[in-house]
């Protein structure tokens, strides 16, 4: 299908204490589970988009080469202007061009969705979110946990051959 990645990951990129866990999740936990244990190929900003590349066109190209978009919803991502471009392009591709499925992961309780942009609210209403509650489970790193099974359910059927 001409795609390079199984999923492009959108997450808050500000370096605050709340973001530390999210960055750890994005750079350590997700690759360990989805790439190493399940065989998927992720595109992660900061790992797969190189310094010196035009960020806007690189983001757009990588999204187009991805079968899914995973958006990690946090208060920081919702309120950030810096991450708005990633989200805007992702939601445009998903809603208008209808060519990419979006997986919404609530990394923390968002509460009411009133502050979210309308397109994101529409996606949540249409398909719901997967909630990260793994801090409370015994094996958050297990690909067989309920959370990872839900994520894998929304991923492409078979990981691409490496």
C-alpha positions in Angstrom: 0.0 0.0 0.0 3.1 2.3 -0.2 3.0 3.0 3.6 6.2 3.0 5.6 4.7 3.1 9.1 1.9 1.4 10.9 1.2 4.5 13.0 2.3 8.1 13.4 2.3 9.2 17.1 1.1 12.7 18.1 1.9 13.7 21.7 2.7 16.9 23.6 6.3 18.0 23.1 6.7 20.6 25.8 9.2 19.6 28.4 7.2 19.9 31.7 7.1 17.5 34.6 3.7 16.1 33.4 5.2 15.5 29.9 8.1 13.4 31.4 5.8 10.3 31.7 4.3 10.9 28.3 7.8 11.2 26.7 8.9 8.0 28.5 5.7 6.3 27.3 6.3 7.5 23.7 10.0 6.7 23.5 10.2 3.6 25.7 6.9 1.9 26.4 5.2 2.2 23.0 8.2 1.1 20.9 8.9 -1.8 23.4 5.3 -3.1 23.2 4.2 -2.2 19.6 7.5 -2.5 17.8 9.6 -5.0 19.7 6.8 -7.3 21.0 4.1 -6.9 18.3 6.2 -6.1 15.2 4.6 -2.7 14.3 6.6 0.2 12.9 5.9 3.6 14.6 6.8 7.1 13.4 7.7 9.2 16.4 8.5 12.9 16.1 12.0 13.5 17.6 13.1 9.9 16.7 12.0 9.6 13.0 11.9 13.2 11.9 15.4 14.5 11.7 17.0 17.8 12.7 17.3 20.1 9.8 14.2 18.7 8.0 11.4 21.1 7.4 9.2 20.1 10.3 5.8 20.9 8.7 6.4 19.0 5.4 8.2 16.1 7.3 5.2 15.7 9.6 2.8 15.8 6.6 4.9 13.2 4.6 5.3 10.9 7.6 1.5 11.0 8.3 0.8 10.2 4.7 3.1 7.2 4.9 1.3 5.9 8.1 -1.6 3.5 8.2 -2.9 5.0 11.5 -2.5 8.1 13.6 -2.2 7.7 17.4 -3.1 10.9 19.3 -2.1 10.8 23.0 -4.6 13.2 24.6 -3.3 15.1 27.6 -4.3 18.5 29.0 -1.0 19.8 27.7 -1.7 18.6 24.2 -5.2 20.1 24.2 -4.0 23.5 25.4 -0.8 23.6 23.4 -0.4 25.9 20.4 2.9 24.2 19.5 1.3 20.8 18.9 -1.7 22.2 17.0 -0.2 21.7 13.6 0.3 17.9 14.0 -3.3 17.6 15.3 -4.7 19.8 12.6 -3.1 17.9 9.8 -4.0 14.5 11.4 -7.6 15.4 11.9 -7.8 16.9 8.4 -6.5 13.7 6.9 -8.8 11.6 9.0 -12.0 13.6 8.6 -11.8 15.3 5.2 -9.7 12.9 3.2 -11.0 10.0 5.2 -7.9 8.0 4.4 -6.3 7.5 7.8 -7.8 5.9 10.9 -7.2 7.7 14.2 -6.6 6.0 17.5 -7.3 8.3 20.5 -5.6 7.5 23.7 -6.5 9.4 26.9 -3.3 9.5 28.9 -5.0 11.3 31.7 -8.6 12.0 32.5 -9.7 14.8 30.2 -13.0 15.4 31.9 -15.4 17.4 29.8 -14.4 17.6 26.1 -15.7 21.1 25.9 -12.2 22.7 25.4 -11.3 20.4 22.6 -11.4 21.5 19.0 -14.7 20.6 17.3 -13.1 18.0 15.0 -11.5 16.2 17.9 -14.8 16.2 19.8 -16.5 14.7 16.7 -13.9 11.9 16.6 -14.3 11.1 20.2 -18.1 11.0 19.9 -17.8 8.9 16.8 -15.3 6.3 18.0 -14.5 6.9 21.7 -11.1 6.8 23.3 -8.8 4.2 24.8 -8.0 5.1 28.4 -4.5 4.6 29.9 -5.1 3.2 33.4 -2.0 1.0 33.4 -0.5 2.7 36.4 -3.0 0.7 38.4 -2.2 -2.7 36.8 0.4 -5.2 37.7 2.0 -5.5 34.2 1.6 -2.3 32.3 4.4 -3.5 29.9 2.5 -6.6 28.9 1.2 -6.6 25.3 -1.6 -8.8 26.6 -3.0 -6.2 29.0 -6.4 -4.9 28.3 -5.0 -1.5 27.2 -2.6 -2.9 24.6 -5.2 -5.3 23.3 -7.5 -2.3 22.7 -4.7 -0.4 20.9 -3.8 -3.5 18.8 -7.5 -4.0 17.9 -7.4 -0.6 16.1 -4.0 -1.1 14.5 -3.6 -2.5 11.0 -4.3 -6.2 10.9 -0.8 -7.5 10.4 2.4 -5.5 11.1 4.4 -4.8 8.1 7.3 -7.2 7.4 10.5 -5.5 8.7 
